Amino acid sequence: MADAQDDISAHLATYNAFNKLVLFGILFVILLLACMALGLVGGMGVFALLVGIAGSVVLLVAAAIME
């Protein structure tokens, strides 16, 4: 019976890690689309590049420190 409890906690940890990965992917795609819209449609290429780089760094740091 103790193995079942260990399996549940392992599955819960895997589920939370997968949710974190999916959230990171969704937020990165949104950031990418926003930067493409700024650069291509908005005509602010340098600003879009800066926002893309800064946003990517912020997402990576947030994913690293998030529990």
N, CA, C and O atoms as a MOPAC input file, in Angstrom:
PM7 MOZYME 1SCF
protein

 N      0.81500 1    -1.19400 1     0.00000 1
 C      0.00000 1     0.00000 1     0.00000 1
 C      0.86200 1     1.26300 1     0.00000 1
 O      0.46200 1     2.30000 1    -0.52900 1
 N      2.04600 1     1.16100 1     0.59800 1
 C      2.92800 1     2.33000 1     0.62700 1
 C      3.42000 1     2.68200 1    -0.77900 1
 O      3.67900 1     3.85000 1    -1.07100 1
 N      3.55000 1     1.68000 1    -1.64400 1
 C      3.98100 1     1.95300 1    -3.01400 1
 C      2.94500 1     2.78000 1    -3.76400 1
 O      3.29600 1     3.62000 1    -4.59300 1
 N      1.69000 1     2.54500 1    -3.47600 1
 C      0.63200 1     3.31200 1    -4.13600 1
 C      0.71700 1     4.78300 1    -3.75900 1
 O      0.50300 1     5.64800 1    -4.60800 1
 N      1.02300 1     5.07900 1    -2.51000 1
 C      1.15800 1     6.47300 1    -2.08500 1
 C      2.36100 1     7.12900 1    -2.75200 1
 O      2.30100 1     8.29600 1    -3.13800 1
 N      3.44800 1     6.38100 1    -2.88600 1
 C      4.62000 1     6.92400 1    -3.57300 1
 C      4.33000 1     7.17500 1    -5.03700 1
 O      4.80700 1     8.15700 1    -5.60400 1
 N      3.55300 1     6.30000 1    -5.65800 1
 C      3.19100 1     6.48400 1    -7.05800 1
 C      2.32700 1     7.72400 1    -7.25000 1
 O      2.49100 1     8.45300 1    -8.22800 1
 N      1.41400 1     7.96300 1    -6.32200 1
 C      0.54300 1     9.13500 1    -6.44200 1
 C      1.36000 1    10.41600 1    -6.35600 1
 O      1.14800 1    11.33500 1    -7.14800 1
 N      2.28800 1    10.49200 1    -5.41300 1
 C      3.09800 1    11.71000 1    -5.30000 1
 C      4.00600 1    11.88600 1    -6.51600 1
 O      4.23600 1    13.01200 1    -6.95700 1
 N      4.52300 1    10.78100 1    -7.06200 1
 C      5.35700 1    10.86800 1    -8.27000 1
 C      4.52900 1    11.33400 1    -9.46000 1
 O      4.99400 1    12.14400 1   -10.26200 1
 N      3.30700 1    10.82800 1    -9.57800 1
 C      2.44000 1    11.25000 1   -10.68600 1
 C      2.03700 1    12.71000 1   -10.53300 1
 O      1.95900 1    13.44000 1   -11.52200 1
 N      1.78200 1    13.13700 1    -9.30500 1
 C      1.42500 1    14.53000 1    -9.06900 1
 C      2.58600 1    15.45800 1    -9.42400 1
 O      2.37300 1    16.52200 1   -10.00600 1
 N      3.79800 1    15.06700 1    -9.08000 1
 C      4.97000 1    15.88100 1    -9.42200 1
 C      5.15500 1    15.95700 1   -10.93900 1
 O      5.49200 1    17.01300 1   -11.47400 1
 N      4.93600 1    14.84500 1   -11.62100 1
 C      5.05100 1    14.83200 1   -13.08100 1
 C      3.97300 1    15.69400 1   -13.71900 1
 O      4.23500 1    16.42400 1   -14.67500 1
 N      2.76800 1    15.60600 1   -13.18700 1
 C      1.64600 1    16.41300 1   -13.70000 1
 C      1.93500 1    17.90400 1   -13.53300 1
 O      1.69900 1    18.68600 1   -14.45400 1
 N      2.44000 1    18.30300 1   -12.37400 1
 C      2.75600 1    19.71400 1   -12.14300 1
 C      3.88800 1    20.18900 1   -13.04900 1
 O      3.84600 1    21.31100 1   -13.55300 1
 N      4.89000 1    19.35500 1   -13.26000 1
 C      5.98400 1    19.72900 1   -14.15600 1
 C      5.48800 1    19.87700 1   -15.59200 1
 O      5.91200 1    20.78400 1   -16.30700 1
 N      4.59400 1    18.98900 1   -16.01100 1
 C      4.04300 1    19.07600 1   -17.36400 1
 C      3.19400 1    20.33200 1   -17.52000 1
 O      3.25900 1    20.99300 1   -18.55600 1
 N      2.39800 1    20.67100 1   -16.50700 1
 C      1.60600 1    21.89600 1   -16.56100 1
 C      2.48900 1    23.12900 1   -16.67100 1
 O      2.16000 1    24.07100 1   -17.39100 1
 N      3.61100 1    23.12400 1   -15.95800 1
 C      4.55700 1    24.23600 1   -16.01900 1
 C      5.16100 1    24.36100 1   -17.42600 1
 O      5.32500 1    25.46600 1   -17.94500 1
 N      5.48300 1    23.23000 1   -18.02500 1
 C      6.04200 1    23.22600 1   -19.37300 1
 C      5.02900 1    23.73400 1   -20.40100 1
 O      5.38200 1    24.50000 1   -21.29700 1
 N      3.78300 1    23.30900 1   -20.27200 1
 C      2.73600 1    23.75600 1   -21.19700 1
 C      2.48800 1    25.25100 1   -21.04000 1
 O      2.34400 1    25.96200 1   -22.03500 1
 N      2.43900 1    25.73200 1   -19.80500 1
 C      2.25100 1    27.16300 1   -19.56700 1
 C      3.38700 1    27.97000 1   -20.17700 1
 O      3.14500 1    29.00200 1   -20.80200 1
 N      4.63000 1    27.51100 1   -20.00200 1
 C      5.77000 1    28.19000 1   -20.59100 1
 C      5.64700 1    28.23500 1   -22.11400 1
 O      5.90900 1    29.27000 1   -22.72800 1
 N      5.25300 1    27.12600 1   -22.71900 1
 C      5.10100 1    27.07600 1   -24.17100 1
 C      4.04000 1    28.02800 1   -24.68100 1
 O      4.24800 1    28.72300 1   -25.67500 1
 N      2.90300 1    28.06200 1   -24.00200 1
 C      1.81400 1    28.95600 1   -24.41700 1
 C      2.24400 1    30.41000 1   -24.28600 1
 O      2.02200 1    31.20500 1   -25.20000 1
 N      2.85300 1    30.76600 1   -23.16800 1
 C      3.28900 1    32.15200 1   -22.97500 1
 C      4.37100 1    32.55400 1   -23.96800 1
 O      4.40400 1    33.69800 1   -24.42100 1
 N      5.25900 1    31.61800 1   -24.31100 1
 C      6.30100 1    31.93100 1   -25.28300 1
 C      5.71300 1    32.15500 1   -26.67400 1
 O      6.15500 1    33.05100 1   -27.39300 1
 N      4.72700 1    31.35500 1   -27.05600 1
 C      4.08600 1    31.53800 1   -28.36800 1
 C      3.35800 1    32.87700 1   -28.40700 1
 O      3.40600 1    33.57100 1   -29.42300 1
 N      2.68300 1    33.25300 1   -27.31800 1
 C      2.00600 1    34.54700 1   -27.27200 1
 C      3.01500 1    35.68600 1   -27.39100 1
 O      2.78000 1    36.65600 1   -28.11300 1
 N      4.14100 1    35.56700 1   -26.68100 1
 C      5.19500 1    36.58100 1   -26.77600 1
 C      5.73100 1    36.67700 1   -28.20000 1
 O      5.92700 1    37.77300 1   -28.72500 1
 N      5.96200 1    35.53500 1   -28.81200 1
 C      6.47800 1    35.51900 1   -30.18000 1
 C      5.50600 1    36.17100 1   -31.15900 1
 O      5.91800 1    36.95600 1   -32.01200 1
 N      4.23100 1    35.85300 1   -31.04100 1
 C      3.23800 1    36.45000 1   -31.93400 1
 C      3.11100 1    37.95100 1   -31.71300 1
 O      2.94200 1    38.70800 1   -32.66900 1
 N      3.19000 1    38.38600 1   -30.45700 1
 C      3.10900 1    39.82000 1   -30.17100 1
 C      4.31400 1    40.55900 1   -30.75100 1
 O      4.17000 1    41.65600 1   -31.29000 1
 N      5.48500 1    39.96700 1   -30.64300 1
 C      6.69300 1    40.59900 1   -31.19900 1
 C      6.64800 1    40.62800 1   -32.72200 1
 O      7.07200 1    41.60200 1   -33.34300 1
 N      6.13500 1    39.56000 1   -33.31800 1
 C      5.99700 1    39.55400 1   -34.78100 1
 C      5.00600 1    40.61100 1   -35.23700 1
 O      5.22600 1    41.26200 1   -36.25800 1
 N      3.92000 1    40.79200 1   -34.49700 1
 C      2.93700 1    41.81800 1   -34.85100 1
 C      3.53500 1    43.21300 1   -34.70900 1
 O      3.31100 1    44.07900 1   -35.55500 1
 N      4.29300 1    43.42600 1   -33.64200 1
 C      4.93400 1    44.72700 1   -33.47300 1
 C      5.94200 1    45.01000 1   -34.58200 1
 O      5.99100 1    46.11600 1   -35.12000 1
 N      6.73400 1    44.01400 1   -34.91400 1
 C      7.79800 1    44.22100 1   -35.89200 1
 C      7.30600 1    44.31900 1   -37.31600 1
 O      7.76700 1    45.16400 1   -38.08200 1
 N      6.37000 1    43.45800 1   -37.67500 1
 C      5.93700 1    43.40400 1   -39.07000 1
 C      4.79100 1    44.36300 1   -39.37000 1
 O      4.85100 1    45.11800 1   -40.34000 1
 N      3.76200 1    44.33900 1   -38.55400 1
 C      2.58700 1    45.17000 1   -38.81800 1
 C      2.75600 1    46.56300 1   -38.22500 1
 O      2.39600 1    47.56300 1   -38.84400 1
 N      3.31100 1    46.61200 1   -37.01600 1
 C      3.45400 1    47.89900 1   -36.33300 1
 C      4.61800 1    48.72900 1   -36.80600 1
 O      4.64900 1    49.93700 1   -36.56900 1
 N      5.57500 1    48.11600 1   -37.46600 1
 C      6.71800 1    48.85600 1   -37.97100 1
 C      7.73000 1    49.24800 1   -36.91300 1
 O      8.54300 1    50.14500 1   -37.13700 1
 N      7.69600 1    48.59600 1   -35.77100 1
 C      8.63700 1    48.90400 1   -34.69900 1
 C      9.55600 1    47.70600 1   -34.48400 1
 O      9.46300 1    47.01500 1   -33.47000 1
 N     10.42800 1    47.47000 1   -35.43100 1
 C     11.25800 1    46.27900 1   -35.41500 1
 C     12.23500 1    46.20300 1   -34.25800 1
 O     12.38300 1    45.15200 1   -33.63500 1
 N     12.91300 1    47.32600 1   -33.96400 1
 C     13.90800 1    47.32900 1   -32.88900 1
 C     13.22000 1    47.13600 1   -31.54100 1
 O     13.71000 1    46.39000 1   -30.69300 1
 N     12.09500 1    47.80100 1   -31.34500 1
 C     11.33900 1    47.65300 1   -30.09900 1
 C     10.83900 1    46.22500 1   -29.93400 1
 O     10.88000 1    45.67300 1   -28.83400 1
 N     10.36500 1    45.62300 1   -31.02700 1
 C      9.89600 1    44.24500 1   -30.97100 1
 C     11.03100 1    43.29100 1   -30.62100 1
 O     10.83100 1    42.33600 1   -29.87100 1
 N     12.20800 1    43.54400 1   -31.15500 1
 C     13.36900 1    42.71800 1   -30.83300 1
 C     13.72700 1    42.82700 1   -29.35500 1
 O     13.99900 1    41.81500 1   -28.70800 1
 N     13.72900 1    44.03200 1   -28.82200 1
 C     14.03800 1    44.23200 1   -27.41000 1
 C     12.99200 1    43.58700 1   -26.50600 1
 O     13.33600 1    42.96700 1   -25.50000 1
 N     11.72600 1    43.73000 1   -26.85900 1
 C     10.66000 1    43.10900 1   -26.07500 1
 C     10.76300 1    41.58900 1   -26.14800 1
 O     10.53000 1    40.90200 1   -25.15300 1
 N     11.10600 1    41.06800 1   -27.30600 1
 C     11.24700 1    39.62400 1   -27.44900 1
 C     12.38000 1    39.06200 1   -26.62400 1
 O     12.22600 1    38.01800 1   -25.99000 1
 N     13.52000 1    39.73800 1   -26.61900 1
 C     14.66300 1    39.27100 1   -25.84100 1
 C     14.37500 1    39.39100 1   -24.34300 1
 O     14.61400 1    38.45100 1   -23.58600 1
 N     13.86300 1    40.54400 1   -23.92100 1
 C     13.56200 1    40.74700 1   -22.50400 1
 C     12.45600 1    39.79400 1   -22.03800 1
 O     12.53200 1    39.24400 1   -20.93900 1
 N     11.44300 1    39.60200 1   -22.86400 1
 C     10.35900 1    38.69300 1   -22.49900 1
 C     10.81600 1    37.25800 1   -22.39100 1
 O     10.36000 1    36.52200 1   -21.51600 1
 N     11.71400 1    36.85100 1   -23.27200 1
 C     12.25100 1    35.49300 1   -23.20600 1
 C     13.05900 1    35.27800 1   -21.93300 1
 O     12.96000 1    34.23000 1   -21.29500 1
 N     13.86000 1    36.27900 1   -21.56900 1
 C     14.64400 1    36.17500 1   -20.33800 1
 C     13.72000 1    36.10900 1   -19.12400 1
 O     13.94300 1    35.31200 1   -18.21300 1
 N     12.69500 1    36.93800 1   -19.11300 1
 C     11.74100 1    36.93400 1   -17.99400 1
 C     11.02500 1    35.59200 1   -17.90500 1
 O     10.84800 1    35.06600 1   -16.80600 1
 N     10.61300 1    35.03200 1   -19.02800 1
 C      9.95100 1    33.72100 1   -19.00800 1
 C     10.87700 1    32.63200 1   -18.50000 1
 O     10.45600 1    31.78000 1   -17.71700 1
 N     12.12600 1    32.64500 1   -18.93000 1
 C     13.07300 1    31.63700 1   -18.46200 1
 C     13.34100 1    31.74800 1   -16.96900 1
 O     13.40300 1    30.73800 1   -16.26900 1
 N     13.50100 1    32.98000 1   -16.47800 1
 C     13.73000 1    33.18000 1   -15.04400 1
 C     12.50100 1    32.76600 1   -14.24400 1
 O     12.62400 1    32.11400 1   -13.20700 1
 N     11.32200 1    33.14000 1   -14.72000 1
 C     10.09100 1    32.77000 1   -14.01900 1
 C      9.90300 1    31.26100 1   -13.99500 1
 O      9.45900 1    30.71200 1   -12.98700 1
 N     10.23200 1    30.58500 1   -15.08400 1
 C     10.10200 1    29.13000 1   -15.11300 1
 C     11.11700 1    28.47300 1   -14.18900 1
 O     10.84700 1    27.41200 1   -13.62600 1
 N     12.27900 1    29.09100 1   -14.02800 1
 C     13.31500 1    28.51100 1   -13.17500 1
 C     12.99000 1    28.65400 1   -11.69200 1
 O     13.29800 1    27.76100 1   -10.90200 1
 N     12.37000 1    29.77000 1   -11.30700 1
 C     12.12200 1    29.98400 1    -9.89000 1
 C     10.72900 1    29.54300 1    -9.44000 1
 O     10.45800 1    29.45900 1    -8.24200 1
 N      9.85500 1    29.26400 1   -10.39300 1
 C      8.50400 1    28.82600 1   -10.04600 1
 C      8.54000 1    27.41300 1    -9.46800 1
 O      9.21700 1    26.53500 1   -10.00400 1
 N      7.82100 1    27.20100 1    -8.39000 1
 C      7.81000 1    25.86200 1    -7.78100 1
 C      6.83500 1    24.94400 1    -8.44200 1
 O      6.71000 1    23.78600 1    -8.04500 1

